[in-house]
């Protein structure tokens, strides 16, 4: 028994804005059948004692500690600012 019909293949193609021929629809139907069959094999795997995971690899934070340190002198920061006044970078107003 077929798990997916030609009409369903054409419907999905239409949703994806794909124009497919009858021959392509049959080919995609066969490919989708193979994908569904493969995916259904996962239902046979015993996962009762498997802990849920968010990532397959053990992940840890590899970033340095967030410690405060002295930044650039204000004069150096303002050198690249197109408009500065009183130690601040001026930007165009976005509100009236």
Biopython code that builds the backbone (N, CA, C, O; Angstrom):
import numpy as np
from Bio.PDB.StructureBuilder import StructureBuilder

atoms = [
    (1, "UNK", "N", (0.841, -1.187, 0.000)),
    (1, "UNK", "CA", (0.000, 0.000, 0.000)),
    (1, "UNK", "C", (0.879, 1.240, 0.000)),
    (1, "UNK", "O", (1.885, 1.304, 0.706)),
    (2, "UNK", "N", (0.499, 2.186, -0.772)),
    (2, "UNK", "CA", (1.265, 3.419, -0.901)),
    (2, "UNK", "C", (1.032, 4.335, 0.301)),
    (2, "UNK", "O", (-0.102, 4.511, 0.747)),
    (3, "UNK", "N", (2.090, 4.900, 0.805)),
    (3, "UNK", "CA", (1.984, 5.809, 1.946)),
    (3, "UNK", "C", (1.734, 7.248, 1.508)),
    (3, "UNK", "O", (1.277, 8.074, 2.299)),
    (4, "UNK", "N", (2.031, 7.538, 0.267)),
    (4, "UNK", "CA", (1.848, 8.894, -0.251)),
    (4, "UNK", "C", (1.309, 8.787, -1.673)),
    (4, "UNK", "O", (1.763, 7.956, -2.459)),
    (5, "UNK", "N", (0.353, 9.622, -1.987)),
    (5, "UNK", "CA", (-0.280, 9.546, -3.308)),
    (5, "UNK", "C", (0.333, 10.576, -4.259)),
    (5, "UNK", "O", (1.014, 11.514, -3.846)),
    (6, "UNK", "N", (0.067, 10.364, -5.528)),
    (6, "UNK", "CA", (0.514, 11.309, -6.553)),
    (6, "UNK", "C", (-0.107, 12.678, -6.293)),
    (6, "UNK", "O", (0.548, 13.706, -6.461)),
    (7, "UNK", "N", (-1.380, 12.684, -5.882)),
    (7, "UNK", "CA", (-2.050, 13.958, -5.592)),
    (7, "UNK", "C", (-1.361, 14.703, -4.454)),
    (7, "UNK", "O", (-1.248, 15.928, -4.493)),
    (8, "UNK", "N", (-0.897, 13.967, -3.436)),
    (8, "UNK", "CA", (-0.180, 14.610, -2.322)),
    (8, "UNK", "C", (1.156, 15.175, -2.794)),
    (8, "UNK", "O", (1.560, 16.257, -2.368)),
    (9, "UNK", "N", (1.835, 14.451, -3.665)),
    (9, "UNK", "CA", (3.096, 14.938, -4.225)),
    (9, "UNK", "C", (2.847, 16.219, -5.015)),
    (9, "UNK", "O", (3.591, 17.191, -4.884)),
    (10, "UNK", "N", (1.815, 16.215, -5.822)),
    (10, "UNK", "CA", (1.495, 17.419, -6.614)),
    (10, "UNK", "C", (1.098, 18.579, -5.705)),
    (10, "UNK", "O", (1.437, 19.730, -5.982)),
    (11, "UNK", "N", (0.380, 18.282, -4.620)),
    (11, "UNK", "CA", (-0.025, 19.319, -3.680)),
    (11, "UNK", "C", (1.206, 19.963, -3.025)),
    (11, "UNK", "O", (1.297, 21.186, -2.924)),
    (12, "UNK", "N", (2.139, 19.130, -2.588)),
    (12, "UNK", "CA", (3.365, 19.653, -1.972)),
    (12, "UNK", "C", (4.168, 20.460, -2.995)),
    (12, "UNK", "O", (4.717, 21.511, -2.664)),
    (13, "UNK", "N", (4.236, 19.979, -4.218)),
    (13, "UNK", "CA", (4.936, 20.712, -5.274)),
    (13, "UNK", "C", (4.278, 22.068, -5.505)),
    (13, "UNK", "O", (4.963, 23.073, -5.697)),
    (14, "UNK", "N", (2.960, 22.091, -5.486)),
    (14, "UNK", "CA", (2.232, 23.347, -5.665)),
    (14, "UNK", "C", (2.524, 24.313, -4.515)),
    (14, "UNK", "O", (2.720, 25.508, -4.739)),
    (15, "UNK", "N", (2.553, 23.794, -3.286)),
    (15, "UNK", "CA", (2.855, 24.640, -2.131)),
    (15, "UNK", "C", (4.262, 25.214, -2.225)),
    (15, "UNK", "O", (4.516, 26.332, -1.778)),
    (16, "UNK", "N", (5.180, 24.439, -2.813)),
    (16, "UNK", "CA", (6.560, 24.889, -2.975)),
    (16, "UNK", "C", (6.743, 25.698, -4.254)),
    (16, "UNK", "O", (7.856, 26.092, -4.600)),
    (17, "UNK", "N", (5.642, 25.936, -4.942)),
    (17, "UNK", "CA", (5.657, 26.702, -6.201)),
    (17, "UNK", "C", (6.558, 26.051, -7.249)),
    (17, "UNK", "O", (7.302, 26.720, -7.966)),
    (18, "UNK", "N", (6.462, 24.705, -7.312)),
    (18, "UNK", "CA", (7.224, 23.945, -8.292)),
    (18, "UNK", "C", (6.285, 23.400, -9.351)),
    (18, "UNK", "O", (5.243, 22.824, -9.036)),
    (19, "UNK", "N", (6.654, 23.584, -10.586)),
    (19, "UNK", "CA", (5.900, 22.996, -11.684)),
    (19, "UNK", "C", (6.568, 21.656, -12.028)),
    (19, "UNK", "O", (7.715, 21.624, -12.472)),
    (20, "UNK", "N", (5.836, 20.553, -11.818)),
    (20, "UNK", "CA", (6.412, 19.236, -12.099)),
    (20, "UNK", "C", (5.532, 18.498, -13.090)),
    (20, "UNK", "O", (4.317, 18.692, -13.150)),
    (21, "UNK", "N", (6.186, 17.649, -13.861)),
    (21, "UNK", "CA", (5.464, 16.837, -14.837)),
    (21, "UNK", "C", (4.937, 15.583, -14.149)),
    (21, "UNK", "O", (5.276, 15.300, -13.000)),
    (22, "UNK", "N", (4.109, 14.841, -14.863)),
    (22, "UNK", "CA", (3.570, 13.587, -14.331)),
    (22, "UNK", "C", (4.706, 12.592, -14.058)),
    (22, "UNK", "O", (4.681, 11.865, -13.065)),
    (23, "UNK", "N", (5.685, 12.572, -14.940)),
    (23, "UNK", "CA", (6.838, 11.681, -14.768)),
    (23, "UNK", "C", (7.634, 12.067, -13.513)),
    (23, "UNK", "O", (8.050, 11.201, -12.744)),
    (24, "UNK", "N", (7.839, 13.364, -13.319)),
    (24, "UNK", "CA", (8.556, 13.827, -12.121)),
    (24, "UNK", "C", (7.759, 13.520, -10.853)),
    (24, "UNK", "O", (8.335, 13.162, -9.826)),
    (25, "UNK", "N", (6.438, 13.661, -10.925)),
    (25, "UNK", "CA", (5.597, 13.363, -9.767)),
    (25, "UNK", "C", (5.745, 11.897, -9.372)),
    (25, "UNK", "O", (5.832, 11.585, -8.184)),
    (26, "UNK", "N", (5.774, 10.999, -10.346)),
    (26, "UNK", "CA", (5.963, 9.575, -10.051)),
    (26, "UNK", "C", (7.346, 9.307, -9.441)),
    (26, "UNK", "O", (7.484, 8.516, -8.508)),
    (27, "UNK", "N", (8.366, 9.985, -9.989)),
    (27, "UNK", "CA", (9.719, 9.816, -9.461)),
    (27, "UNK", "C", (9.808, 10.336, -8.020)),
    (27, "UNK", "O", (10.392, 9.681, -7.157)),
    (28, "UNK", "N", (9.230, 11.511, -7.766)),
    (28, "UNK", "CA", (9.238, 12.069, -6.409)),
    (28, "UNK", "C", (8.435, 11.197, -5.446)),
    (28, "UNK", "O", (8.796, 11.058, -4.277)),
    (29, "UNK", "N", (7.350, 10.613, -5.940)),
    (29, "UNK", "CA", (6.540, 9.713, -5.111)),
    (29, "UNK", "C", (7.389, 8.546, -4.639)),
    (29, "UNK", "O", (7.359, 8.190, -3.461)),
    (30, "UNK", "N", (8.152, 7.944, -5.558)),
    (30, "UNK", "CA", (9.017, 6.823, -5.199)),
    (30, "UNK", "C", (10.104, 7.248, -4.209)),
    (30, "UNK", "O", (10.410, 6.523, -3.263)),
    (31, "UNK", "N", (10.672, 8.405, -4.431)),
    (31, "UNK", "CA", (11.716, 8.899, -3.533)),
    (31, "UNK", "C", (11.146, 9.180, -2.141)),
    (31, "UNK", "O", (11.770, 8.848, -1.133)),
    (32, "UNK", "N", (9.965, 9.789, -2.089)),
    (32, "UNK", "CA", (9.338, 10.077, -0.803)),
    (32, "UNK", "C", (8.939, 8.791, -0.079)),
    (32, "UNK", "O", (9.026, 8.717, 1.147)),
    (33, "UNK", "N", (8.509, 7.794, -0.823)),
    (33, "UNK", "CA", (8.204, 6.488, -0.229)),
    (33, "UNK", "C", (9.446, 5.915, 0.445)),
    (33, "UNK", "O", (9.370, 5.392, 1.557)),
    (34, "UNK", "N", (10.585, 6.014, -0.228)),
    (34, "UNK", "CA", (11.831, 5.489, 0.337)),
    (34, "UNK", "C", (12.219, 6.261, 1.603)),
    (34, "UNK", "O", (12.693, 5.668, 2.573)),
    (35, "UNK", "N", (12.020, 7.566, 1.591)),
    (35, "UNK", "CA", (12.340, 8.389, 2.762)),
    (35, "UNK", "C", (11.435, 8.027, 3.931)),
    (35, "UNK", "O", (11.904, 7.898, 5.062)),
    (36, "UNK", "N", (10.143, 7.863, 3.665)),
    (36, "UNK", "CA", (9.186, 7.506, 4.720)),
    (36, "UNK", "C", (9.528, 6.129, 5.298)),
    (36, "UNK", "O", (9.494, 5.943, 6.514)),
    (37, "UNK", "N", (9.855, 5.170, 4.435)),
    (37, "UNK", "CA", (10.224, 3.832, 4.887)),
    (37, "UNK", "C", (11.451, 3.895, 5.793)),
    (37, "UNK", "O", (11.495, 3.245, 6.837)),
    (38, "UNK", "N", (12.437, 4.673, 5.390)),
    (38, "UNK", "CA", (13.656, 4.813, 6.194)),
    (38, "UNK", "C", (13.340, 5.466, 7.539)),
    (38, "UNK", "O", (13.830, 5.015, 8.574)),
    (39, "UNK", "N", (12.529, 6.523, 7.533)),
    (39, "UNK", "CA", (12.184, 7.225, 8.769)),
    (39, "UNK", "C", (11.392, 6.323, 9.708)),
    (39, "UNK", "O", (11.542, 6.426, 10.926)),
    (40, "UNK", "N", (10.558, 5.448, 9.173)),
    (40, "UNK", "CA", (9.765, 4.546, 10.008)),
    (40, "UNK", "C", (10.627, 3.526, 10.748)),
    (40, "UNK", "O", (10.203, 2.980, 11.766)),
    (41, "UNK", "N", (11.817, 3.270, 10.248)),
    (41, "UNK", "CA", (12.727, 2.362, 10.943)),
    (41, "UNK", "C", (13.107, 2.917, 12.314)),
    (41, "UNK", "O", (13.432, 2.148, 13.219)),
    (42, "UNK", "N", (13.073, 4.219, 12.477)),
    (42, "UNK", "CA", (13.403, 4.829, 13.758)),
    (42, "UNK", "C", (12.398, 4.447, 14.837)),
    (42, "UNK", "O", (12.740, 4.434, 16.020)),
    (43, "UNK", "N", (11.158, 4.135, 14.446)),
    (43, "UNK", "CA", (10.151, 3.714, 15.416)),
    (43, "UNK", "C", (10.484, 2.359, 16.031)),
    (43, "UNK", "O", (9.972, 2.027, 17.100)),
    (44, "UNK", "N", (11.329, 1.576, 15.376)),
    (44, "UNK", "CA", (11.684, 0.250, 15.867)),
    (44, "UNK", "C", (12.828, 0.283, 16.870)),
    (44, "UNK", "O", (13.095, -0.720, 17.531)),
    (45, "UNK", "N", (13.500, 1.409, 16.992)),
    (45, "UNK", "CA", (14.644, 1.524, 17.894)),
    (45, "UNK", "C", (14.149, 1.665, 19.328)),
    (45, "UNK", "O", (13.264, 2.473, 19.607)),
    (46, "UNK", "N", (14.720, 0.878, 20.236)),
    (46, "UNK", "CA", (14.359, 0.936, 21.649)),
    (46, "UNK", "C", (15.060, 2.135, 22.290)),
    (46, "UNK", "O", (16.285, 2.157, 22.403)),
    (47, "UNK", "N", (14.283, 3.122, 22.706)),
    (47, "UNK", "CA", (14.832, 4.340, 23.314)),
    (47, "UNK", "C", (14.364, 4.516, 24.751)),
    (47, "UNK", "O", (14.425, 5.622, 25.287)),
    (48, "UNK", "N", (13.901, 3.448, 25.379)),
    (48, "UNK", "CA", (13.360, 3.550, 26.732)),
    (48, "UNK", "C", (14.384, 4.045, 27.742)),
    (48, "UNK", "O", (14.041, 4.847, 28.611)),
    (49, "UNK", "N", (15.625, 3.594, 27.654)),
    (49, "UNK", "CA", (16.638, 3.967, 28.637)),
    (49, "UNK", "C", (17.618, 5.013, 28.108)),
    (49, "UNK", "O", (18.737, 5.129, 28.609)),
    (50, "UNK", "N", (17.207, 5.756, 27.120)),
    (50, "UNK", "CA", (18.078, 6.776, 26.543)),
    (50, "UNK", "C", (17.682, 8.135, 27.110)),
    (50, "UNK", "O", (16.523, 8.542, 27.033)),
    (51, "UNK", "N", (18.665, 8.829, 27.682)),
    (51, "UNK", "CA", (18.418, 10.156, 28.239)),
    (51, "UNK", "C", (18.190, 11.143, 27.092)),
    (51, "UNK", "O", (18.895, 11.096, 26.084)),
    (52, "UNK", "N", (17.216, 12.031, 27.242)),
    (52, "UNK", "CA", (17.032, 13.076, 26.227)),
    (52, "UNK", "C", (18.259, 13.985, 26.165)),
    (52, "UNK", "O", (18.858, 14.303, 27.193)),
    (53, "UNK", "N", (18.619, 14.390, 24.979)),
    (53, "UNK", "CA", (19.772, 15.274, 24.826)),
    (53, "UNK", "C", (19.408, 16.463, 23.960)),
    (53, "UNK", "O", (18.474, 16.415, 23.160)),
    (54, "UNK", "N", (20.161, 17.516, 24.139)),
    (54, "UNK", "CA", (19.976, 18.687, 23.283)),
    (54, "UNK", "C", (21.065, 18.755, 22.230)),
    (54, "UNK", "O", (20.944, 19.479, 21.241)),
    (55, "UNK", "N", (22.135, 17.990, 22.449)),
    (55, "UNK", "CA", (23.241, 17.977, 21.499)),
    (55, "UNK", "C", (23.930, 16.621, 21.610)),
    (55, "UNK", "O", (24.034, 16.071, 22.707)),
    (56, "UNK", "N", (24.392, 16.086, 20.510)),
    (56, "UNK", "CA", (24.995, 14.762, 20.542)),
    (56, "UNK", "C", (26.396, 14.771, 21.139)),
    (56, "UNK", "O", (26.883, 13.740, 21.602)),
    (57, "UNK", "N", (27.036, 15.919, 21.130)),
    (57, "UNK", "CA", (28.373, 16.041, 21.699)),
    (57, "UNK", "C", (28.304, 16.734, 23.047)),
    (57, "UNK", "O", (27.456, 17.600, 23.265)),
    (58, "UNK", "N", (29.200, 16.352, 23.954)),
    (58, "UNK", "CA", (29.271, 17.036, 25.235)),
    (58, "UNK", "C", (29.787, 18.448, 24.986)),
    (58, "UNK", "O", (30.911, 18.635, 24.518)),
    (59, "UNK", "N", (28.977, 19.417, 25.295)),
    (59, "UNK", "CA", (29.356, 20.807, 25.044)),
    (59, "UNK", "C", (29.667, 21.489, 26.368)),
    (59, "UNK", "O", (29.053, 21.200, 27.395)),
    (60, "UNK", "N", (30.617, 22.385, 26.323)),
    (60, "UNK", "CA", (30.916, 23.201, 27.488)),
    (60, "UNK", "C", (31.258, 24.591, 26.994)),
    (60, "UNK", "O", (31.578, 24.790, 25.822)),
    (61, "UNK", "N", (31.188, 25.531, 27.885)),
    (61, "UNK", "CA", (31.500, 26.903, 27.520)),
    (61, "UNK", "C", (33.003, 27.025, 27.307)),
    (61, "UNK", "O", (33.785, 26.800, 28.230)),
    (62, "UNK", "N", (33.398, 27.375, 26.107)),
    (62, "UNK", "CA", (34.817, 27.489, 25.797)),
    (62, "UNK", "C", (35.273, 28.944, 25.772)),
    (62, "UNK", "O", (36.394, 29.242, 25.359)),
    (63, "UNK", "N", (34.412, 29.838, 26.208)),
    (63, "UNK", "CA", (34.765, 31.248, 26.223)),
    (63, "UNK", "C", (35.498, 31.592, 27.508)),
    (63, "UNK", "O", (35.385, 30.887, 28.510)),
    (64, "UNK", "N", (36.238, 32.664, 27.467)),
    (64, "UNK", "CA", (36.956, 33.106, 28.661)),
    (64, "UNK", "C", (35.977, 33.662, 29.677)),
    (64, "UNK", "O", (34.831, 33.962, 29.340)),
    (65, "UNK", "N", (36.416, 33.800, 30.904)),
    (65, "UNK", "CA", (35.599, 34.408, 31.940)),
    (65, "UNK", "C", (35.332, 35.867, 31.575)),
    (65, "UNK", "O", (36.192, 36.545, 31.013)),
    (66, "UNK", "N", (34.155, 36.329, 31.895)),
    (66, "UNK", "CA", (33.778, 37.703, 31.617)),
    (66, "UNK", "C", (34.257, 38.589, 32.771)),
    (66, "UNK", "O", (33.545, 38.806, 33.751)),
    (67, "UNK", "N", (35.467, 39.085, 32.624)),
    (67, "UNK", "CA", (36.060, 39.914, 33.666)),
    (67, "UNK", "C", (36.223, 41.335, 33.149)),
    (67, "UNK", "O", (36.679, 41.534, 32.023)),
    (68, "UNK", "N", (35.857, 42.318, 33.951)),
    (68, "UNK", "CA", (36.013, 43.706, 33.506)),
    (68, "UNK", "C", (37.487, 44.069, 33.385)),
    (68, "UNK", "O", (38.317, 43.636, 34.184)),
    (69, "UNK", "N", (37.792, 44.865, 32.380)),
    (69, "UNK", "CA", (39.152, 45.378, 32.223)),
    (69, "UNK", "C", (39.077, 46.754, 31.589)),
    (69, "UNK", "O", (38.047, 47.139, 31.036)),
    (70, "UNK", "N", (40.132, 47.464, 31.668)),
    (70, "UNK", "CA", (40.177, 48.829, 31.175)),
    (70, "UNK", "C", (40.020, 48.831, 29.654)),
    (70, "UNK", "O", (40.666, 48.056, 28.949)),
    (71, "UNK", "N", (39.152, 49.712, 29.165)),
    (71, "UNK", "CA", (38.919, 49.826, 27.728)),
    (71, "UNK", "C", (39.833, 50.854, 27.091)),
    (71, "UNK", "O", (40.800, 51.315, 27.698)),
    (72, "UNK", "N", (39.509, 51.200, 25.864)),
    (72, "UNK", "CA", (40.293, 52.188, 25.135)),
    (72, "UNK", "C", (40.086, 53.578, 25.725)),
    (72, "UNK", "O", (39.030, 53.869, 26.286)),
    (73, "UNK", "N", (41.081, 54.422, 25.598)),
    (73, "UNK", "CA", (40.893, 55.817, 26.011)),
    (73, "UNK", "C", (39.820, 56.474, 25.139)),
    (73, "UNK", "O", (39.731, 56.188, 23.945)),
    (74, "UNK", "N", (39.013, 57.347, 25.724)),
    (74, "UNK", "CA", (37.898, 57.965, 25.008)),
    (74, "UNK", "C", (38.364, 58.712, 23.757)),
    (74, "UNK", "O", (37.647, 58.768, 22.758)),
    (75, "UNK", "N", (39.567, 59.283, 23.819)),
    (75, "UNK", "CA", (40.090, 60.005, 22.648)),
    (75, "UNK", "C", (40.275, 59.066, 21.462)),
    (75, "UNK", "O", (39.972, 59.429, 20.325)),
    (76, "UNK", "N", (40.778, 57.845, 21.728)),
    (76, "UNK", "CA", (40.963, 56.866, 20.657)),
    (76, "UNK", "C", (39.623, 56.395, 20.095)),
    (76, "UNK", "O", (39.494, 56.189, 18.888)),
    (77, "UNK", "N", (38.626, 56.224, 20.965)),
    (77, "UNK", "CA", (37.304, 55.776, 20.527)),
    (77, "UNK", "C", (36.673, 56.829, 19.626)),
    (77, "UNK", "O", (36.088, 56.488, 18.598)),
    (78, "UNK", "N", (36.781, 58.079, 19.989)),
    (78, "UNK", "CA", (36.123, 59.157, 19.240)),
    (78, "UNK", "C", (36.849, 59.537, 17.957)),
    (78, "UNK", "O", (36.300, 60.292, 17.155)),
    (79, "UNK", "N", (38.069, 59.038, 17.733)),
    (79, "UNK", "CA", (38.811, 59.336, 16.502)),
    (79, "UNK", "C", (38.042, 58.889, 15.260)),
    (79, "UNK", "O", (38.081, 59.573, 14.237)),
    (80, "UNK", "N", (37.345, 57.754, 15.330)),
    (80, "UNK", "CA", (36.628, 57.215, 14.176)),
    (80, "UNK", "C", (35.172, 57.644, 14.112)),
    (80, "UNK", "O", (34.470, 57.304, 13.159)),
    (81, "UNK", "N", (34.709, 58.383, 15.107)),
    (81, "UNK", "CA", (33.303, 58.813, 15.117)),
    (81, "UNK", "C", (33.118, 59.961, 14.140)),
    (81, "UNK", "O", (33.890, 60.919, 14.166)),
    (82, "UNK", "N", (32.101, 59.884, 13.269)),
    (82, "UNK", "CA", (31.877, 60.970, 12.321)),
    (82, "UNK", "C", (31.426, 62.265, 13.013)),
    (82, "UNK", "O", (31.661, 63.354, 12.488)),
    (83, "UNK", "N", (30.789, 62.160, 14.168)),
    (83, "UNK", "CA", (30.312, 63.339, 14.883)),
    (83, "UNK", "C", (30.392, 63.051, 16.379)),
    (83, "UNK", "O", (29.791, 62.088, 16.856)),
    (84, "UNK", "N", (31.116, 63.863, 17.113)),
    (84, "UNK", "CA", (31.259, 63.671, 18.559)),
    (84, "UNK", "C", (31.135, 65.007, 19.259)),
    (84, "UNK", "O", (31.494, 66.049, 18.711)),
    (85, "UNK", "N", (30.617, 64.965, 20.489)),
    (85, "UNK", "CA", (30.480, 66.186, 21.279)),
    (85, "UNK", "C", (30.522, 65.806, 22.753)),
    (85, "UNK", "O", (29.828, 64.883, 23.178)),
    (86, "UNK", "N", (31.313, 66.495, 23.512)),
    (86, "UNK", "CA", (31.423, 66.304, 24.960)),
    (86, "UNK", "C", (31.708, 64.846, 25.345)),
    (86, "UNK", "O", (31.159, 64.346, 26.327)),
    (87, "UNK", "N", (32.566, 64.163, 24.572)),
    (87, "UNK", "CA", (32.951, 62.802, 24.905)),
    (87, "UNK", "C", (31.947, 61.744, 24.500)),
    (87, "UNK", "O", (32.063, 60.592, 24.917)),
    (88, "UNK", "N", (30.963, 62.112, 23.695)),
    (88, "UNK", "CA", (29.944, 61.165, 23.253)),
    (88, "UNK", "C", (29.870, 61.153, 21.727)),
    (88, "UNK", "O", (30.176, 62.150, 21.073)),
    (89, "UNK", "N", (29.461, 60.013, 21.171)),
    (89, "UNK", "CA", (29.226, 59.911, 19.731)),
    (89, "UNK", "C", (27.822, 60.406, 19.459)),
    (89, "UNK", "O", (26.861, 59.940, 20.072)),
    (90, "UNK", "N", (27.701, 61.348, 18.541)),
    (90, "UNK", "CA", (26.384, 61.894, 18.197)),
    (90, "UNK", "C", (25.841, 61.123, 16.998)),
    (90, "UNK", "O", (26.559, 60.811, 16.048)),
    (91, "UNK", "N", (24.554, 60.832, 17.083)),
    (91, "UNK", "CA", (23.864, 60.124, 15.998)),
    (91, "UNK", "C", (22.612, 60.908, 15.626)),
    (91, "UNK", "O", (22.116, 61.695, 16.432)),
    (92, "UNK", "N", (22.094, 60.701, 14.410)),
    (92, "UNK", "CA", (20.882, 61.416, 14.033)),
    (92, "UNK", "C", (19.703, 61.004, 14.925)),
    (92, "UNK", "O", (19.602, 59.851, 15.345)),
    (93, "UNK", "N", (18.838, 61.939, 15.197)),
    (93, "UNK", "CA", (17.657, 61.672, 16.001)),
    (93, "UNK", "C", (16.687, 60.798, 15.215)),
    (93, "UNK", "O", (16.504, 60.991, 14.013)),
    (94, "UNK", "N", (16.065, 59.836, 15.897)),
    (94, "UNK", "CA", (15.082, 58.988, 15.233)),
    (94, "UNK", "C", (13.683, 59.299, 15.712)),
    (94, "UNK", "O", (12.709, 58.757, 15.187)),
    (95, "UNK", "N", (13.572, 60.160, 16.696)),
    (95, "UNK", "CA", (12.258, 60.538, 17.228)),
    (95, "UNK", "C", (12.102, 62.044, 17.131)),
    (95, "UNK", "O", (13.066, 62.798, 17.258)),
    (96, "UNK", "N", (10.888, 62.455, 16.908)),
    (96, "UNK", "CA", (10.639, 63.895, 16.819)),
    (96, "UNK", "C", (10.117, 64.413, 18.123)),
    (96, "UNK", "O", (9.846, 65.607, 18.249)),
]
sb = StructureBuilder()
sb.init_structure("model")
sb.init_model(0)
sb.init_chain("A")
sb.init_seg("    ")
for serial, (resi, resn, name, xyz) in enumerate(atoms, 1):
    if name == "N":
        sb.init_residue(resn, " ", resi, " ")
    sb.init_atom(name, np.array(xyz, "f"), 0.0, 1.0, " ", f" {name:<3s}", serial, name[0])
structure = sb.get_structure()
